[in-house]
Amino acid sequence: MTTETKFPPEISPSRYIEKVSLGSGEVLADEILPRQLLVHHHRDYHIVDIHAHYMMGRVVKATGDENWAYEKMKRMRRLGHRTAEVLAKAIGQKDPEKISKALFGLKKREYFFRYKRHPHTKEEIEATIAELQQEAVEAMAVASVDGKPAVRVLLTGGTGFVGKEFLWQVAHDDRIVEAVVLIRPKEIKDRKTGEVTRVLSPAERGEQLLRQLWLEGTPAAAKFRFIAGDVEEPGLGVSEEERAQLASTLTHVIHCAASVAFDDPYDISFRANVTGTLNALRFSHALQDNDDSPFVAHVAIETSYIHGRHIRTPAREDEIVFPRKFYNNYYELTKAMASLETERFMLDKGLRVIQLCPAIVIGESRAGNNRGDTKVVNAPVNLFGRAGAAARDSEGSLFERSSISALARLACIFPADPSAEINLITVDRVAQGMVAALKRPEAVGERVHLASDTRIKSEQIRDIVADEVGVKVRLAEPTLHRTVTLPLLTGVLRRLKQPKVAYAMEKLGTIFGGYSEWGQPVHAVGNDVRILGLSEDRPDAAHAFRMLCRHNRYVQGFGKVRDLDEISRRERIWWDLMCELERTTGGPAGAISPDDFRAALDKHLDLESFEARS
Ligand SMILES: NC(=O)c1ccc[n+]([C@@H]2O[C@H](COP(=O)([O-])OP(=O)(O)OC[C@H]3O[C@@H](n4cnc5c(N)ncnc54)[C@H](OP(=O)(O)O)[C@@H]3O)[C@@H](O)[C@H]2O)c1
């Protein structure tokens, strides 16, 4: 099914969103197509906006005054509309809108989107939440031993990046006495032919997990149990028998499984992220309804990007409004829909829920370890690293070497405004938030951003990549790059028989461009400390990004080392080494200068065999 298709009501955006006339305030009956809710759909038809956005980034950078820049931009738009009116009069054109559209690409908005309102008043919501919190506190007291929480949790998404870090922290937390991990079977395919060569059962995947988390044979391993399931199936695909057993033991469900693909079509994202969430909510609701169940609360893992593209005011933790500047992709849109479903379950059905919204998650803060994750921010870093290595190590004739070097330079153009700020948070901080939520029944009814208060700018990212990866990345204006430069470059690359580089560049441009334009949302933080009791010292985004680059370079060979057992072996050595460096320097490894860091590596680590030097 393509994004042009009309979707059945149960998955149509109209289930959540309505289109409202700006003039009359009436709700319009038009069908809402998913693509109309994305940033680039709006942009590609509003040429002046592309330039306006570009100019805003420059003006704000030069003046440092955002409000002044907004006012100027608004005045320019008004001037454009007035000029069109005068011209229309002069040439006898009845509709000045046609002129402003044709000449300046300016189009007055006739409608806006908003989320459908739920019927509850503010007072009703506050009363419901207070009641649910009280119920959760009482349920937790029953589940506690010697006044301390004794948590038995079911986790979906345990084989993923965030889930693995959570399981690692669970293993080292005495208050969590059991973790049941819901896993689906995995097909292993031949990389060349795509043929399925083996299917790993959930139990086999569980064994692998314990081994790769360095838990095999440890006493902590006894607290984990792996069960078969699939979040897209009713009842999470869990057997009747298993469900009955879980009903008598589980205190919490954490729904963490999702499809974190920024380029999936709408219906695929919807099934994984909204249908999956609905199944998990129904599963928890059935537990809560069971009189014999010790159930305390459902923890939903969302994303702070459910707020889409806001610019003027920070995205608040206590509300979700349809973003004036739309969504970057269907991942964000469907995660927002999932959040609305979670809210509905809480307000309409009285399910006790806690919503956690991580920003963009990167490797662990001290060492950069990511247990083999290669998505999101890792993807461009790995691409730059491999392009740089290809240029440095190229062999052959002068012509061949210069061609490779030219290709590598092309692959290192990144669509980003230098002043764009993105919100990176380390995976250990996210897992700390998840663990804390299990012990804080008072957090029921709250939405918590697990985000950073020190956002990192594209230009800082570029500079750190130059230091740590040895590659000079050139930043290109994102929308112009996507709409003009990228099609040209990829066309040339395909003619030069370089489809792989062309594909990688296309992915980079279309997937990440949206996150590095000027005017990124600011996600308010505070509930992580106030409600979950996490430390006020949120991870330093620049140090963490530096460690991501170092880790991806040395431990993962920029994504070339794929075997998860080998990554696990390397990460253990890397972790010990980073702890040792912290001890000897008295500061975080991310604060060590690139030269000193490289010297320390040469001294302590044989990079060829990836073994510690004795
Ligand atoms: N990574 C980020 O930057 C980021 C940022 C903000 C929020 N989040 C949120 O954090 C959560 C975890 O993200 P992640 O980065 O850990 O994602 P990930 O590495 O892609 O892992 C996704 C997990 O979901 C599981 N899953 C997907 N579909 C499933 C299904 N139908 N049935 C059972 N399991 C299924 C996957 O299982 P398989 O191993 O079988 O595929 C995997 O365990 C998500 O809810 C995501 O939206 C992530």
The ligand as an ORCA input file, in Angstrom:
! r2SCAN-3c Opt
* xyz 0 1
  N      16.849      4.657     19.171
  C      16.427      5.894     19.339
  O      17.093      6.870     18.959
  C      15.123      6.161     20.042
  C      14.792      7.480     20.359
  C      13.607      7.754     21.020
  C      12.751      6.729     21.353
  N      13.077      5.462     21.023
  C      12.105      4.417     21.366
  O      12.755      3.435     22.154
  C      12.207      2.156     21.866
  C      13.335      1.188     21.534
  O      14.066      1.687     20.432
  P      15.407      0.965     19.974
  O      16.328      2.010     19.506
  O      15.848      0.013     21.008
  O      14.870      0.165     18.723
  P      15.521     -1.124     18.011
  O      16.938     -1.268     18.379
  O      15.162     -1.035     16.587
  O      14.723     -2.312     18.672
  C      13.376     -2.508     18.403
  C      12.897     -3.663     19.254
  O      11.504     -3.866     19.013
  C      11.314     -5.232     18.686
  N      10.163     -5.403     17.820
  C       9.823     -4.690     16.713
  N       8.695     -5.194     16.176
  C       8.319     -6.234     16.951
  C       7.239     -7.146     16.919
  N       6.322     -7.093     15.940
  N       7.142     -8.062     17.899
  C       8.066     -8.145     18.879
  N       9.123     -7.315     18.968
  C       9.246     -6.374     18.009
  C      12.595     -5.640     17.974
  O      12.676     -7.042     17.954
  P      13.546     -7.829     16.844
  O      14.929     -7.935     17.419
  O      12.857     -9.124     16.724
  O      13.495     -7.008     15.583
  C      13.601     -4.981     18.909
  O      13.746     -5.724     20.074
  C      11.209      2.361     20.735
  O       9.926      2.436     21.278
  C      11.614      3.678     20.139
  O      10.535      4.336     19.535
  C      14.239      5.141     20.388
*
